[in-house]
Amino acid sequence: MSVNVNSGGQSIFSEPMTFKGYAIEDPSKWTDFKLIEYQPKSLGDNDVDIKIAFCGVCGTDIHTITGGWGAPILPVIPGHEIAGQVVSVGPQVKNIKIGDRVGVGCSDLVFTYNDKYKECGSIAQGGYANAIRVNERFVFPIPDGLKLEDAAPMFCGGLTVYSPLVRNGAGQLMTSSRPGKKVGVVGIGGLGHFALQFAKALECDEVIAFSHSRRKEEDAMKLGATKFVATVETGFEIPLKHTLDLIICTTDVVSGIALDELMSTLVPGGCLIMVAIPDDKLPAVSKGTLLASGLYGGSLLGSKKEAADMLQLASDKGIKPWIEIIPMSEAGKAVQNVKDGLPRYRYVLKQDIDQ
């Protein structure tokens, strides 16, 4: 991609422009990525072009490229945890300038990839690529205190758990009459390891880590848990009955979610929020448990303000994902490992197309 800059500091887009990215062309061969060229959406006055440096690998990518959530729009370039540097801005862009370190969130009912732009019908492609064009509303400045590779997985993995935490009262000032929130996190993986860190940074009174076995107990305590509970152990819920204000469930392995038992740990009016979506049906809760124990709901990403606040909190508190950086050309290996549950706890692809 080529960029020209006029004397006023705004870029003049060179059209038509082509980007390059690693795409899946057949969901039955979902680890077989091909490097393709494609044209981005038509240029808008408020659009920003970003040279991608890093892109996180999210469980959503696997659900999409395998067809687990429905047939994808092919070819599909996944990736919605994007961090890089602004190289072009449209004439009406006000809050973003060339050279800014930024990330990308989902666009107004148009997902970052595997979707169509309503105004022009162009296919949205994602971050396993060398560049992306997006409206400035969905571009987020990254604080200087965060590395690009650490910020990237926060644009989905981080925000997905940060939003329901703050929307349900985590981070509110504690008083003698209103103790801090008591929060449970189910699943210690890509989402759960963020949830534990954010719950601690938001000064929750208690942060209980729930996992199927005790294999990740040491990690959970390092990440900020005040207590670890193995749900495979019979009666795990009994000491916690009616004590938790909020539970964030981050696992999409339905068979491993002891939902009735978890719901019984909620105080009256407490909430269990599902943030992971399985390919098949969501886990069911019994009527009696639902009536007696609290609310059962879901959450999808978060607002622009929440994203900005999350990034600043991460910078201020030194929150860092546990990541492994992998060349983008090895995306197939990365998605297979995510499918197999191997990362501890997030893979980040380093863009190597322009090298």
Secondary structure as the mmCIF struct_conf table of DSSP 4:
data_model
#
loop_
_struct_conf.conf_type_id
_struct_conf.id
_struct_conf.beg_label_comp_id
_struct_conf.beg_label_asym_id
_struct_conf.beg_label_seq_id
_struct_conf.end_label_comp_id
_struct_conf.end_label_asym_id
_struct_conf.end_label_seq_id
STRN STRN1 VAL A 3 VAL A 5
TURN_TY1_P TURN_TY1_P1 SER A 7 GLY A 8
BEND BEND1 GLY A 9 GLY A 9
STRN STRN2 SER A 11 PHE A 13
BEND BEND2 GLU A 15 PRO A 16
STRN STRN3 PHE A 19 ALA A 23
STRN STRN4 ILE A 24 ILE A 24
BEND BEND3 GLU A 25 GLU A 25
HELX_RH_3T_P HELX_RH_3T_P1 PRO A 27 LYS A 29
TURN_TY1_P TURN_TY1_P2 TRP A 30 THR A 31
STRN STRN5 LYS A 34 TYR A 38
BEND BEND4 LYS A 41 LYS A 41
HELX_LH_PP_P HELX_LH_PP_P1 SER A 42 LEU A 43
TURN_TY1_P TURN_TY1_P3 ASP A 45 ASN A 46
STRN STRN6 ASP A 47 GLY A 56
HELX_RH_AL_P HELX_RH_AL_P1 GLY A 59 ILE A 65
TURN_TY1_P TURN_TY1_P4 THR A 66 TRP A 69
BEND BEND5 GLY A 70 GLY A 70
BEND BEND6 LEU A 74 PRO A 75
STRN STRN7 VAL A 76 VAL A 76
STRN STRN8 ILE A 82 VAL A 89
TURN_TY1_P TURN_TY1_P5 PRO A 91 GLN A 92
BEND BEND7 ASN A 95 ASN A 95
TURN_TY1_P TURN_TY1_P6 ILE A 98 GLY A 99
STRN STRN9 ARG A 101 VAL A 104
STRN STRN10 SER A 107 SER A 107
TURN_TY1_P TURN_TY1_P7 ASP A 108 LEU A 109
STRN STRN11 VAL A 110 VAL A 110
BEND BEND8 THR A 112 ASN A 114
STRN STRN12 ASP A 115 LYS A 116
TURN_TY1_P TURN_TY1_P8 LYS A 118 CYS A 120
HELX_LH_PP_P HELX_LH_PP_P2 SER A 122 SER A 122
STRN STRN13 ILE A 123 ALA A 124
BEND BEND9 GLY A 127 TYR A 128
STRN STRN14 ALA A 129 ALA A 129
BEND BEND10 ASN A 130 ASN A 130
STRN STRN15 ALA A 131 ASN A 135
HELX_RH_3T_P HELX_RH_3T_P2 GLU A 136 PHE A 138
STRN STRN16 VAL A 139 PRO A 141
HELX_LH_PP_P HELX_LH_PP_P3 ILE A 142 PRO A 143
TURN_TY1_P TURN_TY1_P9 ASP A 144 GLY A 145
BEND BEND11 LEU A 146 LEU A 146
HELX_RH_AL_P HELX_RH_AL_P2 LEU A 148 ALA A 151
HELX_RH_3T_P HELX_RH_3T_P3 ALA A 152 PHE A 155
TURN_TY1_P TURN_TY1_P10 CYS A 156 CYS A 156
HELX_RH_AL_P HELX_RH_AL_P3 GLY A 157 ARG A 167
TURN_TY1_P TURN_TY1_P11 ASN A 168 GLY A 171
HELX_LH_PP_P HELX_LH_PP_P4 GLN A 172 MET A 174
STRN STRN17 THR A 175 THR A 175
TURN_TY1_P TURN_TY1_P12 SER A 176 SER A 177
STRN STRN18 ARG A 178 ARG A 178
HELX_LH_PP_P HELX_LH_PP_P5 PRO A 179 LYS A 181
STRN STRN19 LYS A 182 VAL A 186
BEND BEND12 GLY A 189 GLY A 189
TURN_TY1_P TURN_TY1_P13 GLY A 190 LEU A 191
HELX_RH_AL_P HELX_RH_AL_P4 GLY A 192 ALA A 201
TURN_TY1_P TURN_TY1_P14 LEU A 202 GLU A 203
BEND BEND13 ASP A 205 ASP A 205
STRN STRN20 GLU A 206 SER A 211
BEND BEND14 HIS A 212 ARG A 214
TURN_TY1_P TURN_TY1_P15 ARG A 215 LYS A 216
HELX_RH_AL_P HELX_RH_AL_P5 GLU A 217 LEU A 223
TURN_TY1_P TURN_TY1_P16 GLY A 224 GLY A 224
BEND BEND15 THR A 226 THR A 226
STRN STRN21 LYS A 227 ALA A 230
TURN_TY1_P TURN_TY1_P17 THR A 231 VAL A 232
BEND BEND16 GLU A 233 GLU A 233
TURN_TY1_P TURN_TY1_P18 THR A 234 GLU A 237
HELX_RH_3T_P HELX_RH_3T_P4 ILE A 238 LEU A 240
TURN_TY1_P TURN_TY1_P19 LYS A 241 HIS A 242
STRN STRN22 LEU A 244 CYS A 249
HELX_RH_3T_P HELX_RH_3T_P5 VAL A 254 GLY A 256
HELX_RH_AL_P HELX_RH_AL_P6 LEU A 259 MET A 263
TURN_TY1_P TURN_TY1_P20 SER A 264 THR A 265
STRN STRN23 LEU A 266 MET A 274
BEND BEND17 ASP A 279 ASP A 280
HELX_LH_PP_P HELX_LH_PP_P6 LYS A 281 ALA A 284
HELX_RH_AL_P HELX_RH_AL_P7 LYS A 287 SER A 293
STRN STRN24 LEU A 295 GLY A 298
BEND BEND18 LEU A 301 LEU A 301
HELX_RH_AL_P HELX_RH_AL_P8 LYS A 304 LYS A 317
TURN_TY1_P TURN_TY1_P21 GLY A 318 GLY A 318
STRN STRN25 ILE A 323 PRO A 327
HELX_RH_3T_P HELX_RH_3T_P6 MET A 328 GLU A 330
HELX_RH_AL_P HELX_RH_AL_P9 ALA A 331 LYS A 339
TURN_TY1_P TURN_TY1_P22 ASP A 340 GLY A 341
BEND BEND19 ARG A 344 TYR A 345
STRN STRN26 ARG A 346 LYS A 350
HELX_LH_PP_P HELX_LH_PP_P7 GLN A 351 GLN A 351
TURN_TY1_P TURN_TY1_P23 ILE A 353 ASP A 354
#
